[in-house]
Amino acid sequence: MRMLSTSNPEFETHFARIVADRRESTEDVAASVTSILSAVKSRGDAALVEYTSRFDRHDIASGGDWSIPPEACERAYGALDGELRDALDLAAARIRAYHEAQLPEDRDYTDETGVRLGAIWRAVDAAGLYVPGGRAAYPSSLLMNAIPARVAGVERLVICTPTPHGRTNDLVLAAAHVAGVDEIWRVGGAQAVGALAYGTDRIGAVDVITGPGNAYVAEAKRQLYGVVGIDMVAGPSEILVIADADNDPDWIAADLLSQAEHDPTSQSILITDDAAFAALVEDAVTVQTSLLSTEQVARESWNANGVIIVVEDLASEAPALADRLAAEHVELAIDDPEPMLRAIRHAGSVFLGRMTPEAIGDYVGGPNHVLPTGRRARFSSGLSVLDFMKRTSFLEVNDAAFAAIGPAAATLAHAEGLPAHARSVELRRK
């Protein structure tokens, strides 16, 4: 963990390194992913059988064990403990309500020249959701990906998920039931992304692929962007907590560790204006880490990527630092967070006040927890219904409107050296 102070003359040098540190996999996976995608494109299901046997130690071919039927998901949902089932239903309801409010409206109007203009929003036909099957097998992520797709109006919703040694995660299956998923295939890794993009004899191609995954999954999505749409190329999780000394240091320590326990490459940063409070938080992190079942991961993450920054004035210094970090999650644990919310331009999602830990947003808040990482919040947003929709514009010109705007179109076409363009207008003028 690094302790920095903006009053230190070397602060800018150290902070710039933190901003520039991508923390993403240094493993050269591009060539391997290219090979896997090529095999899936050319050999289809046979390649999926081979890779699933090699990486997941599961034979999906011999027993016809390719997919998980909806009945299994329904049984998993019914077998849940009542409290857990209620929590899953509450999360789904709040996610659905928030995303229903995101639905865009069609436009259809006539301007002053008599030209009719507008746009129609439509959902893609099919969406593929990648659901990890290892450390990050989270039902909450399934809900966050599947429900916006359903709200957008996607008719065919497909999941690919690895099932190592044939084992499934019942809570993930229950979430699939709640979200109304149509198909679940026992295929993971880059090969699953390839199958969703290209299609095979068994798995039909989709139009958009979303969902988290390891470096191979992220690279496969990156390489296939253009063949299909994707949500984003995500990196390690991150949290920035901006907190004054009026907070309970144990609360803030827990918030920092909520992201550190995700992965050794996750990053947790605290900005505060009180050095004594910073020291208390640091001590609390040490104590709480030893109590976690995820201790090893959390400790490695905090030791390698944890940062505490002490500033002289939160209101004047923190927003600029936050904008440079453009963090995935930003907590504003201060009395009046509204002015700072408006001052920070770049953040995936912001959590306001002392009673809004980031974990609320992970599960039951409503806004999507699939968010840009690695400073991508400077130019991209979290997952929404728009990721599963596209807009078709339309235009209608009558005689009067053509007379008003047509000559200008012909003039511009000639200026660009495109006579056929111009002629298509000029013939109508005659």
SELOTOR-610280 format. One record per residue (C-alpha): residue in one letter; x, y, z. Coordinates in nm, 4 decimals. Example, Ala and Ser with C-alpha at 12.3 -4.5 7.8 and 13.67 -1.06 7.14 Angstrom:
% residues 2
+------+----------+----------+----------+
! rest !       xx !       yy !       zz !
+------+----------+----------+----------+
!    A !   1.2300 !  -0.4500 !   0.7800 !
!    S !   1.3670 !  -0.1060 !   0.7140 !
+------+----------+----------+----------+
***
This chain:
% residues 430
+------+----------+----------+----------+
! rest !       xx !       yy !       zz !
+------+----------+----------+----------+
!    M !   0.0000 !   0.0000 !   0.0000 !
!    R !   0.1255 !   0.3444 !  -0.0906 !
!    M !   0.0629 !   0.6496 !   0.1312 !
!    L !   0.0866 !   0.9768 !  -0.0593 !
!    S !   0.0369 !   1.3417 !   0.0296 !
!    T !  -0.0343 !   1.6219 !  -0.2133 !
!    S !   0.1913 !   1.8452 !  -0.0052 !
!    N !   0.4909 !   1.6274 !  -0.0938 !
!    P !   0.6952 !   1.7729 !  -0.3843 !
!    E !   0.7184 !   1.4222 !  -0.5341 !
!    F !   0.3426 !   1.3660 !  -0.5265 !
!    E !   0.2805 !   1.4356 !  -0.8945 !
!    T !   0.5440 !   1.1850 !  -1.0027 !
!    H !   0.3991 !   0.9105 !  -0.7833 !
!    F !   0.0366 !   0.9879 !  -0.8682 !
!    A !   0.1070 !   0.9922 !  -1.2420 !
!    R !   0.2437 !   0.6388 !  -1.2129 !
!    I !  -0.0760 !   0.5253 !  -1.0406 !
!    V !  -0.2884 !   0.6839 !  -1.3134 !
!    A !  -0.0811 !   0.5200 !  -1.5865 !
!    D !  -0.0746 !   0.1746 !  -1.4236 !
!    R !  -0.3172 !  -0.0408 !  -1.6223 !
!    R !  -0.2903 !  -0.3456 !  -1.3895 !
!    E !  -0.4204 !  -0.5579 !  -1.6735 !
!    S !  -0.2792 !  -0.8940 !  -1.7681 !
!    T !   0.0733 !  -0.8798 !  -1.9047 !
!    E !   0.0304 !  -1.2289 !  -2.0409 !
!    D !   0.0415 !  -1.2339 !  -2.4193 !
!    V !  -0.2981 !  -1.3866 !  -2.4874 !
!    A !  -0.3724 !  -1.2275 !  -2.8258 !
!    A !  -0.2053 !  -1.4993 !  -3.0340 !
!    S !  -0.3696 !  -1.7800 !  -2.8363 !
!    V !  -0.7109 !  -1.6183 !  -2.8673 !
!    T !  -0.6665 !  -1.5672 !  -3.2408 !
!    S !  -0.5885 !  -1.9379 !  -3.2773 !
!    I !  -0.8908 !  -2.0409 !  -3.0680 !
!    L !  -1.1290 !  -1.8153 !  -3.2607 !
!    S !  -0.9970 !  -1.9440 !  -3.5920 !
!    A !  -1.0565 !  -2.3028 !  -3.4798 !
!    V !  -1.4115 !  -2.2278 !  -3.3676 !
!    K !  -1.4895 !  -2.0470 !  -3.6925 !
!    S !  -1.3588 !  -2.3317 !  -3.9075 !
!    R !  -1.4429 !  -2.6404 !  -3.7005 !
!    G !  -1.7410 !  -2.5233 !  -3.4966 !
!    D !  -1.8745 !  -2.7710 !  -3.2430 !
!    A !  -1.5756 !  -3.0030 !  -3.2773 !
!    A !  -1.3469 !  -2.7239 !  -3.1570 !
!    L !  -1.5801 !  -2.6512 !  -2.8643 !
!    V !  -1.5693 !  -3.0165 !  -2.7569 !
!    E !  -1.1900 !  -3.0152 !  -2.7728 !
!    Y !  -1.1409 !  -2.6923 !  -2.5770 !
!    T !  -1.4065 !  -2.7774 !  -2.3162 !
!    S !  -1.2370 !  -3.1097 !  -2.2500 !
!    R !  -0.8936 !  -2.9465 !  -2.2270 !
!    F !  -0.9771 !  -2.6432 !  -2.0144 !
!    D !  -1.2838 !  -2.7518 !  -1.8140 !
!    R !  -1.2144 !  -3.1260 !  -1.7896 !
!    H !  -1.5702 !  -3.1872 !  -1.9041 !
!    D !  -1.6887 !  -3.4011 !  -2.1964 !
!    I !  -1.9918 !  -3.2293 !  -2.3430 !
!    A !  -2.0117 !  -3.4613 !  -2.6418 !
!    S !  -2.0419 !  -3.8178 !  -2.5157 !
!    G !  -2.3421 !  -3.7645 !  -2.2892 !
!    G !  -2.5101 !  -3.4990 !  -2.4988 !
!    D !  -2.4413 !  -3.2647 !  -2.2082 !
!    W !  -2.4143 !  -2.9464 !  -2.4120 !
!    S !  -2.6741 !  -2.7331 !  -2.2435 !
!    I !  -2.8607 !  -2.6782 !  -1.9181 !
!    P !  -3.2396 !  -2.6976 !  -1.9593 !
!    P !  -3.4779 !  -2.4317 !  -1.8228 !
!    E !  -3.6258 !  -2.6928 !  -1.5892 !
!    A !  -3.2933 !  -2.7209 !  -1.4078 !
!    C !  -3.2880 !  -2.3444 !  -1.3566 !
!    E !  -3.6433 !  -2.3499 !  -1.2239 !
!    R !  -3.5550 !  -2.6299 !  -0.9808 !
!    A !  -3.2494 !  -2.4389 !  -0.8611 !
!    Y !  -3.4662 !  -2.1329 !  -0.7973 !
!    G !  -3.7252 !  -2.3352 !  -0.6086 !
!    A !  -3.4589 !  -2.4978 !  -0.3916 !
!    L !  -3.3151 !  -2.1684 !  -0.2695 !
!    D !  -3.3408 !  -2.0676 !   0.0936 !
!    G !  -3.6379 !  -1.8327 !   0.1270 !
!    E !  -3.4309 !  -1.5337 !   0.2372 !
!    L !  -3.1881 !  -1.5799 !  -0.0500 !
!    R !  -3.4703 !  -1.6212 !  -0.3004 !
!    D !  -3.6338 !  -1.3016 !  -0.1738 !
!    A !  -3.3027 !  -1.1165 !  -0.2049 !
!    L !  -3.2601 !  -1.2390 !  -0.5624 !
!    D !  -3.6142 !  -1.1321 !  -0.6497 !
!    L !  -3.5640 !  -0.7901 !  -0.4892 !
!    A !  -3.2424 !  -0.7350 !  -0.6823 !
!    A !  -3.4085 !  -0.8365 !  -1.0095 !
!    A !  -3.7078 !  -0.6096 !  -0.9511 !
!    R !  -3.4940 !  -0.3049 !  -0.8737 !
!    I !  -3.2608 !  -0.3679 !  -1.1702 !
!    R !  -3.5614 !  -0.4092 !  -1.3995 !
!    A !  -3.7307 !  -0.0898 !  -1.2778 !
!    Y !  -3.4155 !   0.1193 !  -1.3208 !
!    H !  -3.3507 !  -0.0060 !  -1.6727 !
!    E !  -3.7131 !   0.0317 !  -1.7826 !
!    A !  -3.6685 !   0.4025 !  -1.7141 !
!    Q !  -3.3728 !   0.4037 !  -1.9559 !
!    L !  -3.5761 !   0.3006 !  -2.2596 !
!    P !  -3.5368 !   0.5646 !  -2.5320 !
!    E !  -3.8297 !   0.7179 !  -2.7188 !
!    D !  -3.8779 !   0.7157 !  -3.0943 !
!    R !  -3.8803 !   1.0539 !  -3.2702 !
!    D !  -4.1040 !   1.1647 !  -3.5570 !
!    Y !  -4.1434 !   1.5321 !  -3.6452 !
!    T !  -4.1586 !   1.7743 !  -3.9372 !
!    D !  -3.9268 !   2.0745 !  -3.9479 !
!    E !  -3.9938 !   2.4237 !  -4.0792 !
!    T !  -3.9090 !   2.3313 !  -4.4392 !
!    G !  -4.1587 !   2.0465 !  -4.4434 !
!    V !  -3.8996 !   1.7664 !  -4.4122 !
!    R !  -4.0129 !   1.4759 !  -4.1981 !
!    L !  -3.7353 !   1.3371 !  -3.9765 !
!    G !  -3.7108 !   1.0869 !  -3.6991 !
!    A !  -3.5650 !   0.7684 !  -3.5568 !
!    I !  -3.6934 !   0.4311 !  -3.4472 !
!    W !  -3.5287 !   0.2305 !  -3.1682 !
!    R !  -3.5284 !  -0.1477 !  -3.1971 !
!    A !  -3.3690 !  -0.4259 !  -2.9947 !
!    V !  -3.1138 !  -0.6593 !  -3.1483 !
!    D !  -3.2513 !  -1.0022 !  -3.2346 !
!    A !  -3.0229 !  -1.2048 !  -3.0082 !
!    A !  -2.7790 !  -1.1330 !  -2.7246 !
!    G !  -2.5109 !  -1.3578 !  -2.5798 !
!    L !  -2.4105 !  -1.3266 !  -2.2158 !
!    Y !  -2.0825 !  -1.4651 !  -2.0887 !
!    V !  -2.1070 !  -1.5878 !  -1.7298 !
!    P !  -1.7762 !  -1.6904 !  -1.5672 !
!    G !  -1.7633 !  -2.0238 !  -1.3911 !
!    G !  -1.4578 !  -1.9808 !  -1.1700 !
!    R !  -1.3809 !  -1.7264 !  -0.8987 !
!    A !  -1.6188 !  -1.4728 !  -1.0549 !
!    A !  -1.9320 !  -1.6902 !  -1.0884 !
!    Y !  -2.1682 !  -1.4237 !  -0.9643 !
!    P !  -2.5489 !  -1.4415 !  -1.0081 !
!    S !  -2.5641 !  -1.0644 !  -0.9630 !
!    S !  -2.3659 !  -1.0161 !  -1.2843 !
!    L !  -2.6054 !  -1.2445 !  -1.4692 !
!    L !  -2.8990 !  -1.0286 !  -1.3571 !
!    M !  -2.7156 !  -0.7096 !  -1.4498 !
!    N !  -2.6535 !  -0.8376 !  -1.8040 !
!    A !  -2.9708 !  -1.0328 !  -1.8760 !
!    I !  -3.2373 !  -0.8009 !  -1.7370 !
!    P !  -3.1393 !  -0.4932 !  -1.9453 !
!    A !  -3.1418 !  -0.7151 !  -2.2541 !
!    R !  -3.4926 !  -0.8363 !  -2.1745 !
!    V !  -3.6111 !  -0.4844 !  -2.0970 !
!    A !  -3.4692 !  -0.3667 !  -2.4299 !
!    G !  -3.6823 !  -0.6283 !  -2.6043 !
!    V !  -3.4218 !  -0.8868 !  -2.7061 !
!    E !  -3.6120 !  -1.1980 !  -2.8154 !
!    R !  -3.3356 !  -1.4585 !  -2.7803 !
!    L !  -3.1130 !  -1.4502 !  -2.4747 !
!    V !  -2.8215 !  -1.6961 !  -2.4668 !
!    I !  -2.5718 !  -1.7732 !  -2.1909 !
!    C !  -2.2359 !  -1.9417 !  -2.2290 !
!    T !  -2.0747 !  -2.0512 !  -1.9038 !
!    P !  -1.7977 !  -2.2993 !  -1.8216 !
!    T !  -1.8870 !  -2.5874 !  -1.5893 !
!    P !  -1.5518 !  -2.7213 !  -1.4659 !
!    H !  -1.5690 !  -3.0998 !  -1.4214 !
!    G !  -1.9382 !  -3.0719 !  -1.5092 !
!    R !  -2.0279 !  -2.8810 !  -1.1926 !
!    T !  -2.2844 !  -2.6005 !  -1.2091 !
!    N !  -2.3522 !  -2.3077 !  -0.9769 !
!    D !  -2.7126 !  -2.3409 !  -0.8550 !
!    L !  -2.7391 !  -1.9733 !  -0.7626 !
!    V !  -2.6354 !  -1.8760 !  -1.1145 !
!    L !  -2.8987 !  -2.1136 !  -1.2541 !
!    A !  -3.1605 !  -1.9609 !  -1.0243 !
!    A !  -3.0662 !  -1.6126 !  -1.1475 !
!    A !  -3.1020 !  -1.7346 !  -1.5054 !
!    H !  -3.4557 !  -1.8468 !  -1.4208 !
!    V !  -3.5427 !  -1.5099 !  -1.2677 !
!    A !  -3.4040 !  -1.3246 !  -1.5704 !
!    G !  -3.5823 !  -1.5477 !  -1.8213 !
!    V !  -3.2790 !  -1.6750 !  -2.0132 !
!    D !  -3.3613 !  -1.8903 !  -2.3184 !
!    E !  -3.0460 !  -2.1000 !  -2.3620 !
!    I !  -2.7528 !  -2.1961 !  -2.1396 !
!    W !  -2.4517 !  -2.3649 !  -2.3014 !
!    R !  -2.1761 !  -2.5414 !  -2.1050 !
!    V !  -1.8939 !  -2.3695 !  -2.2917 !
!    G !  -1.6522 !  -2.1106 !  -2.1555 !
!    G !  -1.3442 !  -1.9099 !  -2.2441 !
!    A !  -1.2537 !  -1.7438 !  -2.5725 !
!    Q !  -1.4088 !  -2.0393 !  -2.7535 !
!    A !  -1.7511 !  -1.9518 !  -2.6106 !
!    V !  -1.7209 !  -1.5937 !  -2.7319 !
!    G !  -1.6244 !  -1.7260 !  -3.0750 !
!    A !  -1.9243 !  -1.9603 !  -3.0812 !
!    L !  -2.1611 !  -1.6770 !  -2.9923 !
!    A !  -2.0119 !  -1.4516 !  -3.2586 !
!    Y !  -1.9769 !  -1.6971 !  -3.5477 !
!    G !  -2.2400 !  -1.9537 !  -3.4576 !
!    T !  -2.1969 !  -2.3307 !  -3.4789 !
!    D !  -2.4288 !  -2.6157 !  -3.5718 !
!    R !  -2.5607 !  -2.6176 !  -3.2149 !
!    I !  -2.5179 !  -2.2607 !  -3.0942 !
!    G !  -2.6812 !  -1.9915 !  -3.3034 !
!    A !  -2.4919 !  -1.6666 !  -3.3583 !
!    V !  -2.5932 !  -1.3546 !  -3.1669 !
!    D !  -2.5713 !  -0.9833 !  -3.2399 !
!    V !  -2.4267 !  -0.8527 !  -2.9115 !
!    I !  -2.2017 !  -1.0184 !  -2.6516 !
!    T !  -2.1767 !  -0.8838 !  -2.2973 !
!    G !  -2.0519 !  -1.0077 !  -1.9623 !
!    P !  -1.7278 !  -1.0279 !  -1.7621 !
!    G !  -1.4496 !  -1.2798 !  -1.8052 !
!    N !  -1.0770 !  -1.3405 !  -1.7774 !
!    A !  -0.8079 !  -1.1984 !  -2.0054 !
!    Y !  -0.8877 !  -1.4529 !  -2.2767 !
!    V !  -1.2578 !  -1.3657 !  -2.2788 !
!    A !  -1.1810 !  -0.9925 !  -2.2850 !
!    E !  -0.9351 !  -1.0373 !  -2.5716 !
!    A !  -1.1840 !  -1.2494 !  -2.7669 !
!    K !  -1.4473 !  -0.9770 !  -2.7336 !
!    R !  -1.1943 !  -0.7177 !  -2.8449 !
!    Q !  -1.0973 !  -0.9187 !  -3.1532 !
!    L !  -1.4580 !  -0.9911 !  -3.2474 !
!    Y !  -1.5876 !  -0.6370 !  -3.2119 !
!    G !  -1.7309 !  -0.5554 !  -3.5526 !
!    V !  -1.8442 !  -0.9119 !  -3.6120 !
!    V !  -2.0709 !  -0.8550 !  -3.3120 !
!    G !  -2.1335 !  -0.5685 !  -3.0763 !
!    I !  -1.9788 !  -0.5864 !  -2.7277 !
!    D !  -2.0388 !  -0.4071 !  -2.4023 !
!    M !  -1.6770 !  -0.3170 !  -2.3248 !
!    V !  -1.3303 !  -0.4624 !  -2.2764 !
!    A !  -1.3143 !  -0.4653 !  -1.8989 !
!    G !  -1.0089 !  -0.4789 !  -1.6767 !
!    P !  -0.9531 !  -0.5270 !  -1.3024 !
!    S !  -1.2077 !  -0.3784 !  -1.0639 !
!    E !  -1.1374 !  -0.0527 !  -0.8813 !
!    I !  -1.2831 !   0.1726 !  -0.6160 !
!    L !  -1.2046 !   0.5304 !  -0.5139 !
!    V !  -1.3359 !   0.6395 !  -0.1740 !
!    I !  -1.3346 !   1.0100 !  -0.0921 !
!    A !  -1.3919 !   1.0408 !   0.2817 !
!    D !  -1.3462 !   1.2933 !   0.5603 !
!    A !  -1.2544 !   1.2192 !   0.9217 !
!    D !  -1.6180 !   1.2098 !   1.0356 !
!    N !  -1.6470 !   0.8555 !   0.8982 !
!    D !  -1.6027 !   0.5343 !   1.0931 !
!    P !  -1.2607 !   0.4058 !   0.9769 !
!    D !  -1.3922 !   0.0472 !   0.9938 !
!    W !  -1.6657 !   0.1321 !   0.7418 !
!    I !  -1.4190 !   0.2864 !   0.4993 !
!    A !  -1.1757 !  -0.0031 !   0.5395 !
!    A !  -1.4550 !  -0.2477 !   0.4571 !
!    D !  -1.5456 !  -0.0459 !   0.1477 !
!    L !  -1.1863 !  -0.0560 !   0.0248 !
!    L !  -1.1659 !  -0.4294 !   0.0826 !
!    S !  -1.4955 !  -0.4875 !  -0.0990 !
!    Q !  -1.3059 !  -0.4410 !  -0.4223 !
!    A !  -0.9681 !  -0.5736 !  -0.3100 !
!    E !  -1.1199 !  -0.9172 !  -0.2507 !
!    H !  -1.2260 !  -0.9480 !  -0.6161 !
!    D !  -0.8840 !  -1.0124 !  -0.7611 !
!    P !  -0.5138 !  -0.9545 !  -0.6843 !
!    T !  -0.5090 !  -0.6923 !  -0.9604 !
!    S !  -0.8033 !  -0.4930 !  -0.8180 !
!    Q !  -0.7306 !  -0.1440 !  -0.6915 !
!    S !  -0.8617 !   0.0406 !  -0.3843 !
!    I !  -0.7827 !   0.4090 !  -0.3289 !
!    L !  -0.8753 !   0.6404 !  -0.0419 !
!    I !  -0.8572 !   1.0201 !  -0.0634 !
!    T !  -0.8963 !   1.2002 !   0.2688 !
!    D !  -0.8014 !   1.5332 !   0.4221 !
!    D !  -0.6967 !   1.3918 !   0.7593 !
!    A !  -0.3673 !   1.2054 !   0.8057 !
!    A !  -0.4713 !   1.0610 !   1.1432 !
!    F !  -0.7908 !   0.9224 !   0.9901 !
!    A !  -0.5873 !   0.7759 !   0.7040 !
!    A !  -0.3718 !   0.5887 !   0.9552 !
!    L !  -0.6807 !   0.4537 !   1.1326 !
!    V !  -0.8207 !   0.3255 !   0.8033 !
!    E !  -0.4903 !   0.1616 !   0.7192 !
!    D !  -0.4902 !  -0.0193 !   1.0549 !
!    A !  -0.8528 !  -0.1239 !   1.0085 !
!    V !  -0.7752 !  -0.2697 !   0.6670 !
!    T !  -0.5004 !  -0.4816 !   0.8199 !
!    V !  -0.7298 !  -0.6128 !   1.0931 !
!    Q !  -1.0282 !  -0.6795 !   0.8675 !
!    T !  -0.8228 !  -0.8495 !   0.5980 !
!    S !  -0.7183 !  -1.1213 !   0.8411 !
!    L !  -1.0862 !  -1.1979 !   0.9111 !
!    L !  -1.1895 !  -1.2497 !   0.5495 !
!    S !  -1.2319 !  -1.5864 !   0.3802 !
!    T !  -1.0881 !  -1.4001 !   0.0802 !
!    E !  -0.7858 !  -1.2896 !   0.2843 !
!    Q !  -0.5157 !  -1.4031 !   0.0448 !
!    V !  -0.6625 !  -1.2247 !  -0.2572 !
!    A !  -0.7557 !  -0.9106 !  -0.0633 !
!    R !  -0.4159 !  -0.8842 !   0.1017 !
!    E !  -0.2314 !  -0.9273 !  -0.2261 !
!    S !  -0.4495 !  -0.6644 !  -0.3922 !
!    W !  -0.4119 !  -0.4121 !  -0.1083 !
!    N !  -0.0386 !  -0.4620 !  -0.0754 !
!    A !   0.0223 !  -0.4286 !  -0.4484 !
!    N !  -0.2373 !  -0.1722 !  -0.5542 !
!    G !  -0.3816 !  -0.0032 !  -0.2449 !
!    V !  -0.3287 !   0.3723 !  -0.2183 !
!    I !  -0.4119 !   0.6327 !   0.0471 !
!    I !  -0.3836 !   0.9972 !  -0.0564 !
!    V !  -0.3929 !   1.2782 !   0.1981 !
!    V !  -0.4966 !   1.6176 !   0.0604 !
!    E !  -0.5200 !   1.9549 !   0.2283 !
!    D !  -0.8730 !   2.0310 !   0.1092 !
!    L !  -1.1186 !   1.7681 !  -0.0176 !
!    A !  -1.3538 !   2.0026 !  -0.2003 !
!    S !  -1.0844 !   2.1713 !  -0.4052 !
!    E !  -0.8419 !   1.8830 !  -0.4654 !
!    A !  -1.0366 !   1.5555 !  -0.4730 !
!    P !  -1.2482 !   1.6131 !  -0.7879 !
!    A !  -0.9435 !   1.6800 !  -1.0066 !
!    L !  -0.7661 !   1.3706 !  -0.8748 !
!    A !  -1.0817 !   1.1657 !  -0.9250 !
!    D !  -1.1123 !   1.2831 !  -1.2850 !
!    R !  -0.7582 !   1.1731 !  -1.3614 !
!    L !  -0.8269 !   0.8310 !  -1.2132 !
!    A !  -1.1683 !   0.8015 !  -1.3869 !
!    A !  -1.2454 !   0.5139 !  -1.1537 !
!    E !  -1.5062 !   0.2421 !  -1.1974 !
!    H !  -1.6633 !   0.3102 !  -0.8546 !
!    V !  -1.6431 !   0.6377 !  -0.6608 !
!    E !  -1.7780 !   0.6733 !  -0.3083 !
!    L !  -1.8339 !   1.0223 !  -0.1662 !
!    A !  -1.8474 !   0.9598 !   0.2082 !
!    I !  -1.8972 !   1.3222 !   0.3097 !
!    D !  -2.1825 !   1.5282 !   0.4566 !
!    D !  -2.2865 !   1.7060 !   0.1380 !
!    P !  -2.1823 !   1.4954 !  -0.1612 !
!    E !  -2.3951 !   1.6757 !  -0.4202 !
!    P !  -2.1460 !   1.9530 !  -0.5132 !
!    M !  -1.8651 !   1.6988 !  -0.5514 !
!    L !  -2.0897 !   1.4717 !  -0.7613 !
!    R !  -2.1386 !   1.7626 !  -1.0017 !
!    A !  -1.7685 !   1.8506 !  -0.9955 !
!    I !  -1.6454 !   1.5016 !  -1.0894 !
!    R !  -1.6732 !   1.4485 !  -1.4638 !
!    H !  -1.5277 !   1.1003 !  -1.5068 !
!    A !  -1.6572 !   0.8030 !  -1.3051 !
!    G !  -1.8329 !   0.4777 !  -1.3844 !
!    S !  -2.0805 !   0.5092 !  -1.0970 !
!    V !  -2.0926 !   0.7368 !  -0.7926 !
!    F !  -2.2216 !   0.6417 !  -0.4466 !
!    L !  -2.3400 !   0.9364 !  -0.2391 !
!    G !  -2.3112 !   0.9801 !   0.1368 !
!    R !  -2.1927 !   0.7721 !   0.4268 !
!    M !  -2.4706 !   0.5109 !   0.4033 !
!    T !  -2.4172 !   0.4120 !   0.0392 !
!    P !  -2.1397 !   0.1532 !   0.0180 !
!    E !  -2.0524 !   0.0352 !  -0.3307 !
!    A !  -2.1790 !  -0.3129 !  -0.2431 !
!    I !  -2.5374 !  -0.1813 !  -0.2440 !
!    G !  -2.4874 !  -0.0962 !  -0.6098 !
!    D !  -2.3426 !  -0.4399 !  -0.6802 !
!    Y !  -2.6649 !  -0.6102 !  -0.5800 !
!    V !  -2.9857 !  -0.4198 !  -0.5058 !
!    G !  -2.9382 !  -0.0518 !  -0.5892 !
!    G !  -3.0756 !  -0.0683 !  -0.9430 !
!    P !  -2.8124 !   0.0980 !  -1.1644 !
!    N !  -2.5953 !  -0.1454 !  -1.3559 !
!    H !  -2.2764 !  -0.2703 !  -1.1941 !
!    V !  -2.1123 !  -0.3514 !  -1.5296 !
!    L !  -1.8935 !  -0.0415 !  -1.5491 !
!    P !  -1.5893 !   0.0883 !  -1.7388 !
!    T !  -1.2521 !   0.0223 !  -1.5764 !
!    G !  -0.8944 !   0.1278 !  -1.6483 !
!    R !  -0.9829 !   0.4994 !  -1.6904 !
!    R !  -1.2330 !   0.4149 !  -1.9659 !
!    A !  -1.4969 !   0.6134 !  -1.7768 !
!    R !  -1.3463 !   0.9132 !  -1.9553 !
!    F !  -1.5227 !   0.8047 !  -2.2740 !
!    S !  -1.7642 !   0.5214 !  -2.1964 !
!    S !  -2.0547 !   0.4362 !  -1.9686 !
!    G !  -2.1908 !   0.1427 !  -1.7752 !
!    L !  -2.4053 !  -0.1247 !  -1.9356 !
!    S !  -2.7582 !  -0.0130 !  -2.0220 !
!    V !  -3.0558 !  -0.1066 !  -2.2383 !
!    L !  -2.8910 !   0.0926 !  -2.5190 !
!    D !  -2.6196 !  -0.1737 !  -2.5468 !
!    F !  -2.8909 !  -0.4102 !  -2.6702 !
!    M !  -3.0610 !  -0.1638 !  -2.9038 !
!    K !  -2.9875 !   0.0251 !  -3.2223 !
!    R !  -3.1399 !   0.3347 !  -3.3771 !
!    T !  -3.2670 !   0.3608 !  -3.7333 !
!    S !  -3.3165 !   0.7141 !  -3.8603 !
!    F !  -3.5667 !   0.8012 !  -4.1333 !
!    L !  -3.6291 !   1.0939 !  -4.3645 !
!    E !  -3.9187 !   1.1966 !  -4.5894 !
!    V !  -3.9031 !   1.4903 !  -4.8317 !
!    N !  -4.2072 !   1.6214 !  -5.0178 !
!    D !  -4.2027 !   1.8469 !  -5.3262 !
!    A !  -4.1917 !   2.1722 !  -5.1333 !
!    A !  -3.9229 !   2.0532 !  -4.8976 !
!    F !  -3.7185 !   1.9182 !  -5.1899 !
!    A !  -3.7285 !   2.2599 !  -5.3537 !
!    A !  -3.6033 !   2.4147 !  -5.0301 !
!    I !  -3.3056 !   2.1886 !  -4.9574 !
!    G !  -3.2332 !   1.9969 !  -5.2788 !
!    P !  -3.0203 !   2.2620 !  -5.4551 !
!    A !  -2.7801 !   2.2758 !  -5.1603 !
!    A !  -2.7366 !   1.8976 !  -5.1716 !
!    A !  -2.6487 !   1.9106 !  -5.5420 !
!    T !  -2.4042 !   2.1951 !  -5.4850 !
!    L !  -2.2229 !   2.0039 !  -5.2100 !
!    A !  -2.2137 !   1.6853 !  -5.4197 !
!    H !  -2.0440 !   1.8689 !  -5.7087 !
!    A !  -1.7969 !   2.0256 !  -5.4642 !
!    E !  -1.7029 !   1.6784 !  -5.3427 !
!    G !  -1.6533 !   1.5509 !  -5.6970 !
!    L !  -1.9486 !   1.3114 !  -5.6871 !
!    P !  -2.1526 !   1.3867 !  -6.0004 !
!    A !  -2.3870 !   1.0873 !  -5.9669 !
!    H !  -2.4887 !   1.2133 !  -5.6254 !
!    A !  -2.5614 !   1.5524 !  -5.7723 !
!    R !  -2.7481 !   1.4084 !  -6.0720 !
!    S !  -2.9812 !   1.2055 !  -5.8442 !
!    V !  -3.0938 !   1.5394 !  -5.7030 !
!    E !  -3.0917 !   1.7468 !  -6.0208 !
!    L !  -3.3075 !   1.5025 !  -6.2179 !
!    R !  -3.5779 !   1.5414 !  -5.9554 !
!    R !  -3.5512 !   1.9200 !  -5.9703 !
!    K !  -3.6416 !   1.9059 !  -6.3396 !
+------+----------+----------+----------+
***
